[in-house]
Amino acid sequence: MEKNNTKTIIKIDHASRFYTVGDITVKALNDVSLEIKEGEFTSIMGPSGSGKSTLMNLIGCLDSPSDGNIYIDDQPTFNMDETELAFLRNSKVGFIFQQFNLLSKLTALENVTTPLLYAGIKKKERVERAKAALEKVGLGDRIYHRPNEMSGGQKQRVAIARAIVTNPSIILADEPTGALDSTTGEQIMELFWQLHSEGRTIIFVTHDRNLGYQCLRQVHIKDGHLEDEK
Amino acid sequence: MIIENTKLAFKALVGSKLRTVLSLLGIVIGVASVVTILTLGQSIQTNITDSISSAGPDLITFSPFDSGEEADIFTEEYSTFMASLDDRIETVMAMDNSSTTVRVGQESESANVYGVPSTYDDNLALTFASGEFFALSDSITSRQVVVLGTNVAEELFPTGNAVGNTVMLNRNGQGKSYTVVGVLEDKDAIFSLNFDDSVFIPYSTYQARLNNSPNVGSYIIKVADENYTLDVSDNVEAYYDDLIGEDYFRIMSPTTMAEMATSVTSTLSSFLAAIAAISLLVGGIGIMNIMLVSVSERTKEIGIRKALGAAPAVIRGQFICESLVITLIGGVIGVLIGLAASYGFSVSMGTSFVISTFSIVISMGFSMIIGLFFGWYPALKASQLDPIDALNYE
Protein backbone atom coordinates (compact mmCIF):
# COMPACT_ATOMS: atom_id res chain seq x y z
CA MET A 1 0.00 0.00 0.00
CA GLU A 2 0.98 3.66 0.29
CA LYS A 3 4.25 4.63 1.84
CA ASN A 4 3.96 6.73 4.97
CA ASN A 5 6.43 9.37 3.88
CA THR A 6 4.44 10.25 0.76
CA LYS A 7 3.21 13.83 0.61
CA THR A 8 -0.42 14.55 1.47
CA ILE A 9 -2.05 16.34 -1.46
CA ILE A 10 -5.56 16.72 -0.12
CA LYS A 11 -6.39 17.01 3.55
CA ILE A 12 -10.04 17.35 4.44
CA ASP A 13 -10.32 18.33 8.06
CA HIS A 14 -13.81 18.06 9.56
CA ALA A 15 -15.24 19.86 6.56
CA SER A 16 -18.96 20.58 6.25
CA ARG A 17 -20.97 22.25 3.57
CA PHE A 18 -24.42 23.61 4.34
CA TYR A 19 -26.87 25.13 1.94
CA THR A 20 -29.64 27.35 3.17
CA VAL A 21 -32.79 27.27 1.08
CA GLY A 22 -35.40 29.51 2.65
CA ASP A 23 -35.66 28.43 6.30
CA ILE A 24 -34.24 24.98 5.71
CA THR A 25 -30.55 24.22 6.05
CA VAL A 26 -29.40 21.26 3.99
CA LYS A 27 -26.28 19.54 5.24
CA ALA A 28 -24.87 18.32 1.94
CA LEU A 29 -21.63 17.34 3.64
CA ASN A 30 -21.36 16.85 7.39
CA ASP A 31 -18.05 16.69 9.23
CA VAL A 32 -16.01 14.83 6.66
CA SER A 33 -12.32 14.06 7.16
CA LEU A 34 -10.14 12.50 4.50
CA GLU A 35 -6.54 12.51 3.39
CA ILE A 36 -5.34 11.71 -0.09
CA LYS A 37 -1.66 11.26 -0.76
CA GLU A 38 0.38 11.99 -3.83
CA GLY A 39 0.09 9.35 -6.55
CA GLU A 40 -3.05 7.71 -5.15
CA PHE A 41 -5.77 6.52 -7.51
CA THR A 42 -8.90 6.96 -5.44
CA SER A 43 -12.53 6.51 -6.31
CA ILE A 44 -15.25 8.40 -4.52
CA MET A 45 -18.43 6.41 -4.75
CA GLY A 46 -21.95 7.01 -3.63
CA PRO A 47 -25.48 7.25 -4.91
CA SER A 48 -26.84 10.53 -6.24
CA GLY A 49 -27.73 12.94 -3.46
CA SER A 50 -25.10 11.41 -1.19
CA GLY A 51 -22.94 14.54 -1.12
CA LYS A 52 -20.56 13.14 -3.71
CA SER A 53 -20.85 16.14 -5.98
CA THR A 54 -20.45 18.53 -3.06
CA LEU A 55 -17.27 16.76 -1.99
CA MET A 56 -16.01 16.88 -5.55
CA ASN A 57 -16.75 20.61 -5.82
CA LEU A 58 -14.86 21.22 -2.59
CA ILE A 59 -11.84 19.17 -3.68
CA GLY A 60 -11.98 20.89 -7.07
CA CYS A 61 -11.95 24.32 -5.39
CA LEU A 62 -15.20 25.24 -7.11
CA ASP A 63 -16.59 25.84 -3.65
CA SER A 64 -15.25 26.33 -0.15
CA PRO A 65 -16.44 24.62 3.03
CA SER A 66 -18.91 26.26 5.42
CA ASP A 67 -17.10 24.75 8.36
CA GLY A 68 -13.87 22.88 8.87
CA ASN A 69 -11.09 23.18 6.33
CA ILE A 70 -9.69 21.66 3.21
CA TYR A 71 -6.01 21.84 2.31
CA ILE A 72 -5.11 21.45 -1.31
CA ASP A 73 -1.37 20.96 -1.57
CA ASP A 74 -1.11 22.55 1.92
CA GLN A 75 -3.25 25.55 1.01
CA PRO A 76 -6.38 26.00 3.15
CA THR A 77 -9.44 26.88 1.03
CA PHE A 78 -11.65 27.98 3.92
CA ASN A 79 -12.90 31.51 3.36
CA MET A 80 -11.10 31.88 0.04
CA ASP A 81 -12.66 34.37 -2.37
CA GLU A 82 -13.56 33.61 -5.98
CA THR A 83 -10.31 34.90 -7.42
CA GLU A 84 -8.15 32.88 -5.02
CA LEU A 85 -10.20 29.75 -5.70
CA ALA A 86 -9.86 30.34 -9.45
CA PHE A 87 -6.11 30.58 -9.09
CA LEU A 88 -5.98 27.40 -7.06
CA ARG A 89 -8.18 25.53 -9.54
CA ASN A 90 -6.01 26.68 -12.39
CA SER A 91 -2.75 25.58 -10.81
CA LYS A 92 -3.73 22.53 -8.75
CA VAL A 93 -6.75 20.85 -10.33
CA GLY A 94 -7.38 19.27 -13.69
CA PHE A 95 -11.07 18.59 -14.34
CA ILE A 96 -12.47 15.83 -16.49
CA PHE A 97 -16.24 15.75 -16.86
CA GLN A 98 -18.79 13.20 -17.99
CA GLN A 99 -20.03 15.54 -20.74
CA PHE A 100 -16.46 16.53 -21.72
CA ASN A 101 -17.28 20.25 -21.36
CA LEU A 102 -15.09 21.38 -24.21
CA LEU A 103 -15.46 24.91 -25.56
CA SER A 104 -17.37 24.15 -28.75
CA LYS A 105 -16.16 27.07 -30.85
CA LEU A 106 -12.48 26.37 -30.21
CA THR A 107 -10.21 23.77 -31.77
CA ALA A 108 -8.72 20.94 -29.73
CA LEU A 109 -5.48 22.87 -29.47
CA GLU A 110 -7.24 26.06 -28.34
CA ASN A 111 -9.22 24.10 -25.77
CA VAL A 112 -6.06 22.67 -24.31
CA THR A 113 -4.22 26.01 -24.28
CA THR A 114 -7.08 27.75 -22.42
CA PRO A 115 -6.01 26.83 -18.84
CA LEU A 116 -2.45 27.88 -19.70
CA LEU A 117 -3.79 31.22 -20.91
CA TYR A 118 -5.36 31.76 -17.50
CA ALA A 119 -2.07 30.76 -15.91
CA GLY A 120 -0.44 33.66 -17.74
CA ILE A 121 1.88 31.53 -19.86
CA LYS A 122 3.22 32.98 -23.10
CA LYS A 123 1.71 31.89 -26.39
CA LYS A 124 4.69 29.94 -27.72
CA GLU A 125 4.99 27.84 -24.58
CA ARG A 126 1.20 27.41 -24.42
CA VAL A 127 1.12 25.90 -27.87
CA GLU A 128 4.15 23.67 -27.26
CA ARG A 129 2.77 22.28 -24.02
CA ALA A 130 -0.73 21.80 -25.43
CA LYS A 131 0.63 19.93 -28.44
CA ALA A 132 2.68 17.69 -26.16
CA ALA A 133 -0.40 16.95 -24.02
CA LEU A 134 -2.48 16.13 -27.10
CA GLU A 135 0.30 13.84 -28.39
CA LYS A 136 0.26 12.06 -25.09
CA VAL A 137 -3.47 11.27 -25.27
CA GLY A 138 -3.01 10.10 -28.85
CA LEU A 139 -4.56 13.08 -30.65
CA GLY A 140 -1.44 14.61 -32.16
CA ASP A 141 -3.05 14.52 -35.60
CA ARG A 142 -6.36 16.15 -34.64
CA ILE A 143 -5.23 19.33 -32.94
CA TYR A 144 -7.11 21.64 -35.32
CA HIS A 145 -10.39 19.75 -35.12
CA ARG A 146 -13.34 21.24 -33.32
CA PRO A 147 -15.34 19.20 -30.78
CA ASN A 148 -18.23 18.64 -33.21
CA GLU A 149 -15.80 16.97 -35.62
CA MET A 150 -14.69 14.42 -33.03
CA SER A 151 -16.08 11.24 -31.50
CA GLY A 152 -16.95 11.00 -27.80
CA GLY A 153 -13.72 9.17 -27.02
CA GLN A 154 -11.69 11.78 -28.86
CA LYS A 155 -13.47 14.58 -27.02
CA GLN A 156 -12.70 12.95 -23.70
CA ARG A 157 -9.06 12.63 -24.72
CA VAL A 158 -8.98 16.37 -25.48
CA ALA A 159 -10.49 16.96 -22.04
CA ILE A 160 -7.83 14.77 -20.45
CA ALA A 161 -5.11 16.61 -22.34
CA ARG A 162 -6.63 19.88 -21.08
CA ALA A 163 -6.64 18.53 -17.51
CA ILE A 164 -2.99 17.46 -17.50
CA VAL A 165 -1.51 20.36 -19.48
CA THR A 166 -1.03 22.52 -16.38
CA ASN A 167 0.67 19.71 -14.46
CA PRO A 168 -1.92 19.85 -11.70
CA SER A 169 -1.56 18.21 -8.29
CA ILE A 170 -4.93 16.51 -8.67
CA ILE A 171 -6.81 15.10 -11.62
CA LEU A 172 -10.46 15.17 -10.73
CA ALA A 173 -12.60 13.01 -12.99
CA ASP A 174 -16.38 13.07 -12.66
CA GLU A 175 -17.87 9.94 -14.30
CA PRO A 176 -15.41 10.27 -17.19
CA THR A 177 -16.64 7.16 -19.00
CA GLY A 178 -20.32 7.75 -18.29
CA ALA A 179 -21.11 9.09 -21.75
CA LEU A 180 -18.99 6.57 -23.65
CA ASP A 181 -19.61 3.07 -24.94
CA SER A 182 -17.85 0.29 -23.05
CA THR A 183 -14.96 -0.18 -25.49
CA THR A 184 -14.15 3.51 -25.59
CA GLY A 185 -14.66 3.65 -21.82
CA GLU A 186 -12.02 0.96 -21.36
CA GLN A 187 -9.59 2.88 -23.56
CA ILE A 188 -10.13 5.96 -21.46
CA MET A 189 -9.60 3.90 -18.28
CA GLU A 190 -6.31 2.69 -19.75
CA LEU A 191 -5.31 6.30 -20.19
CA PHE A 192 -6.08 6.91 -16.52
CA TRP A 193 -3.89 3.96 -15.54
CA GLN A 194 -1.15 5.41 -17.68
CA LEU A 195 -1.46 8.72 -15.87
CA HIS A 196 -1.41 6.87 -12.56
CA SER A 197 1.77 5.04 -13.55
CA GLU A 198 3.36 8.43 -14.16
CA GLY A 199 2.70 9.24 -10.50
CA ARG A 200 -0.30 11.54 -10.88
CA THR A 201 -2.91 11.83 -8.15
CA ILE A 202 -6.28 10.83 -9.55
CA ILE A 203 -9.70 11.13 -7.96
CA PHE A 204 -12.39 9.28 -9.77
CA VAL A 205 -15.95 10.20 -8.88
CA THR A 206 -18.51 7.58 -9.91
CA HIS A 207 -21.67 5.78 -8.92
CA ASP A 208 -20.59 2.74 -10.92
CA ARG A 209 -19.29 0.14 -8.48
CA ASN A 210 -17.46 -1.86 -11.16
CA LEU A 211 -15.48 1.18 -12.16
CA GLY A 212 -14.95 2.33 -8.59
CA TYR A 213 -13.53 -0.96 -7.46
CA GLN A 214 -10.99 -0.86 -10.29
CA CYS A 215 -9.33 2.03 -8.45
CA LEU A 216 -6.73 1.30 -5.81
CA ARG A 217 -8.63 3.01 -3.04
CA GLN A 218 -12.34 3.48 -2.54
CA VAL A 219 -14.07 6.12 -0.51
CA HIS A 220 -17.80 5.64 0.03
CA ILE A 221 -20.07 8.52 0.82
CA LYS A 222 -23.65 8.39 1.96
CA ASP A 223 -25.97 11.06 3.37
CA GLY A 224 -23.12 13.53 3.66
CA HIS A 225 -20.90 11.20 5.71
CA LEU A 226 -17.97 9.04 4.73
CA GLU A 227 -18.42 5.36 5.36
CA ASP A 228 -15.54 3.32 6.63
CA GLU A 229 -13.04 2.47 3.97
CA LYS A 230 -12.84 -1.14 2.93
CA MET B 1 -4.69 38.55 -22.47
CA ILE B 2 -6.07 41.54 -24.36
CA ILE B 3 -5.07 40.03 -27.69
CA GLU B 4 -6.62 36.70 -26.74
CA ASN B 5 -9.76 38.43 -25.55
CA THR B 6 -10.02 40.38 -28.79
CA LYS B 7 -9.64 37.17 -30.80
CA LEU B 8 -12.27 35.51 -28.65
CA ALA B 9 -14.55 38.51 -29.08
CA PHE B 10 -14.24 38.33 -32.86
CA LYS B 11 -14.95 34.60 -32.74
CA ALA B 12 -18.05 35.12 -30.65
CA LEU B 13 -19.26 37.98 -32.86
CA VAL B 14 -18.68 36.11 -36.11
CA GLY B 15 -20.46 33.16 -34.53
CA SER B 16 -23.74 35.09 -34.42
CA LYS B 17 -23.54 37.33 -37.46
CA LEU B 18 -27.10 38.63 -37.71
CA ARG B 19 -27.20 39.56 -34.06
CA THR B 20 -23.84 41.29 -34.32
CA VAL B 21 -24.93 43.27 -37.37
CA LEU B 22 -28.14 44.38 -35.65
CA SER B 23 -26.36 45.55 -32.55
CA LEU B 24 -23.70 47.22 -34.67
CA LEU B 25 -26.41 49.09 -36.54
CA GLY B 26 -27.43 51.16 -33.54
CA ILE B 27 -23.88 52.35 -32.97
CA VAL B 28 -23.26 52.87 -36.68
CA ILE B 29 -26.33 55.09 -37.04
CA GLY B 30 -25.47 57.05 -33.92
CA VAL B 31 -21.85 57.66 -34.84
CA ALA B 32 -22.70 58.39 -38.47
CA SER B 33 -25.24 61.04 -37.51
CA VAL B 34 -22.92 62.72 -35.00
CA VAL B 35 -20.11 62.81 -37.54
CA THR B 36 -22.39 64.04 -40.34
CA ILE B 37 -23.85 66.85 -38.25
CA LEU B 38 -20.56 68.04 -36.82
CA THR B 39 -18.78 67.79 -40.16
CA LEU B 40 -21.55 69.69 -41.94
CA GLY B 41 -21.51 72.30 -39.18
CA GLN B 42 -17.79 72.74 -39.59
CA SER B 43 -18.10 72.93 -43.37
CA ILE B 44 -20.81 75.56 -43.15
CA GLN B 45 -18.73 77.62 -40.75
CA THR B 46 -15.75 77.43 -43.04
CA ASN B 47 -17.98 78.53 -45.90
CA ILE B 48 -19.28 81.50 -43.94
CA THR B 49 -15.76 82.58 -43.12
CA ASP B 50 -14.74 82.18 -46.75
CA SER B 51 -17.68 84.13 -48.11
CA ILE B 52 -17.03 86.91 -45.60
CA SER B 53 -13.49 87.33 -46.73
CA SER B 54 -14.79 87.84 -50.27
CA ALA B 55 -17.45 90.26 -49.05
CA GLY B 56 -15.23 92.96 -47.66
CA PRO B 57 -14.07 91.82 -44.24
CA ASP B 58 -12.61 95.28 -43.62
CA LEU B 59 -15.91 97.14 -43.97
CA ILE B 60 -18.32 98.29 -41.27
CA THR B 61 -21.69 99.81 -42.08
CA PHE B 62 -23.07 102.36 -39.67
CA SER B 63 -26.67 103.50 -40.22
CA PRO B 64 -28.29 106.17 -38.03
CA PHE B 65 -32.09 106.14 -37.90
CA ASP B 66 -33.92 109.29 -38.98
CA SER B 67 -36.03 109.24 -35.86
CA GLY B 68 -32.93 109.18 -33.70
CA GLU B 69 -31.91 111.91 -31.32
CA GLU B 70 -29.30 114.17 -32.80
CA ALA B 71 -30.01 112.57 -36.17
CA ASP B 72 -29.12 115.96 -37.61
CA ILE B 73 -25.43 115.54 -36.91
CA PHE B 74 -25.14 112.78 -39.49
CA THR B 75 -24.18 114.76 -42.56
CA GLU B 76 -21.67 114.06 -45.29
CA GLU B 77 -19.07 116.24 -43.55
CA TYR B 78 -19.51 114.25 -40.34
CA SER B 79 -17.69 111.31 -41.92
CA THR B 80 -14.40 113.13 -41.35
CA PHE B 81 -15.10 113.25 -37.63
CA MET B 82 -16.20 109.61 -37.59
CA ALA B 83 -12.90 108.64 -39.18
CA SER B 84 -11.11 110.18 -36.23
CA LEU B 85 -12.93 107.98 -33.70
CA ASP B 86 -10.33 105.26 -34.05
CA ASP B 87 -6.92 105.56 -35.64
CA ARG B 88 -7.30 102.17 -37.26
CA ILE B 89 -10.05 103.57 -39.48
CA GLU B 90 -8.74 104.17 -42.97
CA THR B 91 -11.66 106.12 -44.37
CA VAL B 92 -15.36 106.73 -43.85
CA MET B 93 -17.71 107.11 -46.80
CA ALA B 94 -21.13 108.69 -46.55
CA MET B 95 -23.82 107.11 -48.69
CA ASP B 96 -27.53 106.88 -49.11
CA ASN B 97 -29.93 104.74 -51.03
CA SER B 98 -33.53 104.38 -52.07
CA SER B 99 -35.51 102.40 -54.57
CA THR B 100 -36.28 103.75 -58.01
CA THR B 101 -37.16 102.77 -61.54
CA VAL B 102 -34.59 102.94 -64.25
CA ARG B 103 -36.02 103.52 -67.70
CA VAL B 104 -34.73 103.37 -71.25
CA GLY B 105 -37.40 104.18 -73.82
CA GLN B 106 -40.33 101.91 -72.96
CA GLU B 107 -38.23 99.46 -70.96
CA SER B 108 -38.12 100.01 -67.22
CA GLU B 109 -36.53 98.11 -64.40
CA SER B 110 -36.81 98.64 -60.65
CA ALA B 111 -33.52 99.00 -58.88
CA ASN B 112 -31.87 100.39 -55.77
CA VAL B 113 -30.08 103.61 -56.35
CA TYR B 114 -27.03 104.33 -54.22
CA GLY B 115 -25.42 107.72 -53.75
CA VAL B 116 -21.78 107.01 -53.06
CA PRO B 117 -18.39 108.80 -53.17
CA SER B 118 -16.07 108.36 -56.12
CA THR B 119 -13.69 106.26 -54.02
CA TYR B 120 -16.42 103.70 -53.49
CA ASP B 121 -15.26 101.31 -56.21
CA ASP B 122 -11.71 101.19 -54.88
CA ASN B 123 -12.80 100.63 -51.29
CA LEU B 124 -15.16 97.83 -52.19
CA ALA B 125 -12.85 96.40 -54.84
CA LEU B 126 -15.47 96.62 -57.58
CA THR B 127 -14.63 95.34 -61.02
CA PHE B 128 -16.13 96.48 -64.31
CA ALA B 129 -17.55 94.63 -67.29
CA SER B 130 -17.23 97.83 -69.30
CA GLY B 131 -16.46 101.48 -68.65
CA GLU B 132 -15.36 102.65 -65.19
CA PHE B 133 -16.57 104.29 -62.01
CA PHE B 134 -17.35 107.98 -62.00
CA ALA B 135 -14.53 110.36 -61.13
CA LEU B 136 -14.02 112.78 -58.24
CA SER B 137 -14.81 115.64 -60.60
CA ASP B 138 -18.22 114.11 -61.31
CA SER B 139 -18.87 114.13 -57.57
CA ILE B 140 -17.77 117.70 -57.08
CA THR B 141 -19.90 118.98 -59.90
CA SER B 142 -22.85 116.69 -59.04
CA ARG B 143 -23.00 115.39 -62.58
CA GLN B 144 -25.81 113.06 -63.61
CA VAL B 145 -23.75 109.97 -64.30
CA VAL B 146 -24.58 106.42 -63.33
CA VAL B 147 -22.88 103.03 -62.95
CA LEU B 148 -25.20 100.06 -63.56
CA GLY B 149 -25.22 96.69 -61.83
CA THR B 150 -24.94 93.74 -64.17
CA ASN B 151 -28.60 92.64 -64.02
CA VAL B 152 -29.90 96.17 -64.61
CA ALA B 153 -27.58 96.61 -67.57
CA GLU B 154 -28.61 93.31 -69.09
CA GLU B 155 -32.30 94.07 -68.83
CA LEU B 156 -32.09 97.56 -70.28
CA PHE B 157 -29.26 97.07 -72.73
CA PRO B 158 -29.52 93.48 -73.91
CA THR B 159 -27.06 94.15 -76.70
CA GLY B 160 -24.46 95.37 -74.23
CA ASN B 161 -24.01 98.92 -75.44
CA ALA B 162 -24.84 100.59 -72.10
CA VAL B 163 -21.78 102.81 -71.63
CA GLY B 164 -22.34 106.22 -73.23
CA ASN B 165 -26.10 105.82 -73.38
CA THR B 166 -28.57 107.56 -71.08
CA VAL B 167 -31.11 106.14 -68.67
CA MET B 168 -33.94 107.84 -66.79
CA LEU B 169 -34.00 107.62 -62.97
CA ASN B 170 -37.44 108.36 -61.55
CA ARG B 171 -38.13 110.21 -58.40
CA ASN B 172 -41.62 111.26 -57.36
CA GLY B 173 -42.86 110.67 -60.87
CA GLN B 174 -40.20 112.92 -62.37
CA GLY B 175 -37.50 111.44 -64.53
CA LYS B 176 -33.98 112.75 -64.88
CA SER B 177 -31.58 111.47 -67.45
CA TYR B 178 -28.20 110.05 -66.43
CA THR B 179 -25.27 109.04 -68.61
CA VAL B 180 -24.03 105.50 -68.09
CA VAL B 181 -20.26 105.55 -67.42
CA GLY B 182 -19.72 101.95 -66.35
CA VAL B 183 -21.27 98.51 -65.89
CA LEU B 184 -20.23 96.28 -62.97
CA GLU B 185 -19.29 92.66 -63.23
CA ASP B 186 -21.51 90.38 -61.17
CA LYS B 187 -20.62 90.37 -57.52
CA ASP B 188 -21.92 88.55 -54.42
CA ALA B 189 -24.22 90.63 -52.28
CA ILE B 190 -23.08 92.04 -48.95
CA PHE B 191 -26.16 91.73 -46.75
CA SER B 192 -28.95 93.71 -48.36
CA LEU B 193 -26.55 95.37 -50.76
CA ASN B 194 -27.26 93.47 -53.94
CA PHE B 195 -24.81 94.96 -56.45
CA ASP B 196 -26.27 93.24 -59.49
CA ASP B 197 -29.69 94.89 -59.06
CA SER B 198 -28.40 98.35 -58.09
CA VAL B 199 -27.23 101.52 -59.76
CA PHE B 200 -24.67 103.94 -58.37
CA ILE B 201 -24.55 107.74 -58.74
CA PRO B 202 -22.35 110.40 -57.06
CA TYR B 203 -23.43 111.16 -53.50
CA SER B 204 -23.66 114.86 -54.23
CA THR B 205 -25.97 114.18 -57.17
CA TYR B 206 -28.08 111.92 -55.00
CA GLN B 207 -28.39 114.67 -52.38
CA ALA B 208 -29.29 117.26 -54.98
CA ARG B 209 -31.71 115.21 -57.08
CA LEU B 210 -33.15 112.41 -55.00
CA ASN B 211 -32.92 113.33 -51.35
CA ASN B 212 -34.90 115.90 -49.44
CA SER B 213 -32.78 116.05 -46.33
CA PRO B 214 -29.07 116.65 -45.79
CA ASN B 215 -28.89 113.55 -43.60
CA VAL B 216 -26.72 110.62 -44.57
CA GLY B 217 -28.36 107.17 -44.93
CA SER B 218 -25.34 105.28 -43.75
CA TYR B 219 -21.58 105.43 -43.45
CA ILE B 220 -19.20 102.81 -44.65
CA ILE B 221 -16.21 102.60 -42.37
CA LYS B 222 -13.17 100.98 -43.92
CA VAL B 223 -10.52 99.82 -41.46
CA ALA B 224 -6.83 99.58 -42.30
CA ASP B 225 -6.74 95.83 -41.77
CA GLU B 226 -9.51 93.23 -41.53
CA ASN B 227 -8.14 92.06 -38.19
CA TYR B 228 -9.22 95.38 -36.69
CA THR B 229 -12.82 95.08 -37.85
CA LEU B 230 -14.32 93.56 -34.72
CA ASP B 231 -12.43 95.88 -32.41
CA VAL B 232 -13.18 99.04 -34.31
CA SER B 233 -16.80 98.01 -34.70
CA ASP B 234 -17.06 97.57 -30.94
CA ASN B 235 -15.43 100.95 -30.27
CA VAL B 236 -17.69 102.80 -32.68
CA GLU B 237 -20.72 101.04 -31.29
CA ALA B 238 -19.75 101.93 -27.74
CA TYR B 239 -19.25 105.56 -28.70
CA TYR B 240 -22.71 105.89 -30.27
CA ASP B 241 -24.37 103.89 -27.49
CA ASP B 242 -23.24 106.71 -25.23
CA LEU B 243 -23.92 109.51 -27.64
CA ILE B 244 -27.35 108.69 -29.09
CA GLY B 245 -28.42 105.39 -27.51
CA GLU B 246 -28.39 101.90 -28.91
CA ASP B 247 -31.90 102.11 -30.37
CA TYR B 248 -31.03 104.88 -32.80
CA PHE B 249 -28.46 103.31 -35.05
CA ARG B 250 -27.43 100.01 -36.49
CA ILE B 251 -23.87 98.89 -36.99
CA MET B 252 -22.82 95.77 -38.80
CA SER B 253 -19.98 94.30 -40.75
CA PRO B 254 -19.40 91.08 -42.60
CA THR B 255 -17.00 90.10 -39.84
CA THR B 256 -19.40 90.67 -36.96
CA MET B 257 -22.13 88.95 -38.94
CA ALA B 258 -19.78 86.05 -39.57
CA GLU B 259 -19.09 85.80 -35.89
CA MET B 260 -22.78 85.74 -35.15
CA ALA B 261 -23.50 83.23 -37.88
CA THR B 262 -20.64 81.06 -36.72
CA SER B 263 -21.86 81.04 -33.17
CA VAL B 264 -25.39 80.28 -34.32
CA THR B 265 -24.28 77.37 -36.52
CA SER B 266 -21.99 76.00 -33.86
CA THR B 267 -24.74 76.17 -31.25
CA LEU B 268 -27.14 74.58 -33.69
CA SER B 269 -24.78 71.81 -34.73
CA SER B 270 -23.85 71.06 -31.11
CA PHE B 271 -27.52 70.83 -30.33
CA LEU B 272 -28.19 68.50 -33.26
CA ALA B 273 -25.12 66.46 -32.38
CA ALA B 274 -26.45 66.09 -28.85
CA ILE B 275 -29.69 64.74 -30.28
CA ALA B 276 -27.70 62.38 -32.49
CA ALA B 277 -25.74 61.32 -29.43
CA ILE B 278 -29.01 60.17 -27.93
CA SER B 279 -29.31 57.68 -30.78
CA LEU B 280 -25.83 56.52 -29.83
CA LEU B 281 -27.12 56.03 -26.32
CA VAL B 282 -30.02 53.99 -27.64
CA GLY B 283 -27.50 51.93 -29.62
CA GLY B 284 -25.66 51.37 -26.36
CA ILE B 285 -28.80 50.05 -24.71
CA GLY B 286 -29.14 47.67 -27.67
CA ILE B 287 -25.64 46.45 -27.03
CA MET B 288 -26.38 45.88 -23.37
CA ASN B 289 -29.41 43.87 -24.35
CA ILE B 290 -27.43 41.72 -26.76
CA MET B 291 -24.64 41.22 -24.26
CA LEU B 292 -27.10 40.10 -21.59
CA VAL B 293 -28.58 37.56 -23.98
CA SER B 294 -25.10 36.45 -24.91
CA VAL B 295 -24.11 35.98 -21.26
CA SER B 296 -27.12 33.85 -20.46
CA GLU B 297 -26.66 31.82 -23.63
CA ARG B 298 -23.05 31.18 -22.80
CA THR B 299 -23.54 30.30 -19.15
CA LYS B 300 -22.09 26.85 -19.77
CA GLU B 301 -19.04 28.31 -21.49
CA ILE B 302 -18.53 30.68 -18.57
CA GLY B 303 -18.77 27.73 -16.16
CA ILE B 304 -16.18 25.77 -18.12
CA ARG B 305 -13.84 28.72 -18.25
CA LYS B 306 -14.22 29.24 -14.53
CA ALA B 307 -13.49 25.57 -13.87
CA LEU B 308 -10.34 25.93 -15.93
CA GLY B 309 -9.24 28.74 -13.63
CA ALA B 310 -10.58 31.96 -15.12
CA ALA B 311 -10.86 34.49 -12.30
CA PRO B 312 -13.94 36.77 -12.24
CA ALA B 313 -11.85 39.65 -13.57
CA VAL B 314 -10.81 37.54 -16.55
CA ILE B 315 -14.42 36.69 -17.45
CA ARG B 316 -15.36 40.34 -17.00
CA GLY B 317 -12.54 41.36 -19.31
CA GLN B 318 -13.65 38.90 -21.96
CA PHE B 319 -17.20 40.28 -22.15
CA ILE B 320 -16.23 43.94 -21.89
CA CYS B 321 -13.77 43.31 -24.69
CA GLU B 322 -16.63 41.93 -26.77
CA SER B 323 -18.82 44.99 -26.36
CA LEU B 324 -15.82 47.26 -26.97
CA VAL B 325 -15.10 45.43 -30.20
CA ILE B 326 -18.73 45.94 -31.29
CA THR B 327 -18.64 49.65 -30.55
CA LEU B 328 -15.21 50.05 -32.10
CA ILE B 329 -16.25 48.38 -35.35
CA GLY B 330 -19.56 50.27 -35.27
CA GLY B 331 -17.65 53.49 -34.65
CA VAL B 332 -15.29 53.01 -37.58
CA ILE B 333 -18.13 52.11 -39.98
CA GLY B 334 -20.17 55.01 -38.61
CA VAL B 335 -17.36 57.50 -39.14
CA LEU B 336 -16.89 56.33 -42.73
CA ILE B 337 -20.62 56.54 -43.48
CA GLY B 338 -20.83 59.91 -41.72
CA LEU B 339 -17.97 61.33 -43.77
CA ALA B 340 -19.44 59.95 -46.98
CA ALA B 341 -22.87 61.39 -46.14
CA SER B 342 -21.54 64.83 -45.25
CA TYR B 343 -19.41 64.79 -48.41
CA GLY B 344 -22.59 64.06 -50.36
CA PHE B 345 -24.46 66.88 -48.62
CA SER B 346 -21.59 69.30 -49.18
CA VAL B 347 -21.50 68.52 -52.87
CA SER B 348 -25.26 68.82 -53.29
CA MET B 349 -25.37 72.10 -51.32
CA GLY B 350 -22.35 73.39 -53.17
CA THR B 351 -20.41 74.09 -50.00
CA SER B 352 -16.86 73.02 -49.45
CA PHE B 353 -16.16 69.81 -47.52
CA VAL B 354 -14.10 70.05 -44.35
CA ILE B 355 -13.30 66.92 -42.33
CA SER B 356 -13.85 67.62 -38.67
CA THR B 357 -11.23 65.69 -36.71
CA PHE B 358 -12.97 66.79 -33.55
CA SER B 359 -16.19 65.08 -34.59
CA ILE B 360 -14.38 61.82 -35.39
CA VAL B 361 -12.50 61.81 -32.11
CA ILE B 362 -15.53 62.70 -30.05
CA SER B 363 -17.92 60.23 -31.68
CA MET B 364 -15.40 57.37 -31.56
CA GLY B 365 -14.58 58.22 -27.97
CA PHE B 366 -18.22 58.46 -27.05
CA SER B 367 -19.07 55.14 -28.66
CA MET B 368 -16.18 53.45 -26.84
CA ILE B 369 -17.41 54.91 -23.57
CA ILE B 370 -20.84 53.54 -24.39
CA GLY B 371 -19.29 50.14 -25.09
CA LEU B 372 -17.58 50.24 -21.71
CA PHE B 373 -20.59 51.55 -19.86
CA PHE B 374 -23.21 49.23 -21.34
CA GLY B 375 -20.82 46.28 -21.52
CA TRP B 376 -19.95 46.58 -17.86
CA TYR B 377 -23.14 45.25 -16.32
CA PRO B 378 -23.48 42.13 -18.51
CA ALA B 379 -19.78 41.42 -17.98
CA LEU B 380 -20.19 41.84 -14.25
CA LYS B 381 -23.13 39.45 -14.31
CA ALA B 382 -21.08 36.91 -16.23
CA SER B 383 -18.19 37.17 -13.79
CA GLN B 384 -20.46 36.72 -10.78
CA LEU B 385 -22.04 33.49 -12.01
CA ASP B 386 -21.53 30.65 -9.59
CA PRO B 387 -19.06 28.25 -11.25
CA ILE B 388 -20.94 25.13 -10.14
CA ASP B 389 -24.34 26.39 -11.30
CA ALA B 390 -22.84 27.61 -14.56
CA LEU B 391 -21.14 24.27 -15.19
CA ASN B 392 -24.36 22.34 -14.61
CA TYR B 393 -26.39 24.73 -16.76
CA GLU B 394 -27.86 23.07 -19.83
Interface residues (C-beta under 8 A of the other chain):
Chain A: N57 G60 L62 D63 E82 T83 A86 F87 R89 N90 S91 F95 F97 N101 L102 L103 S104 K105 L106 T114 P115 L117 Y118 A119 G120 R162 T166
Chain B: M1 E4 K11 A12 G15 K300 E301 G303 I304 R305 K306 A307 L308 G309 A310 A311 P312 A313 V314 P387 I388 L391
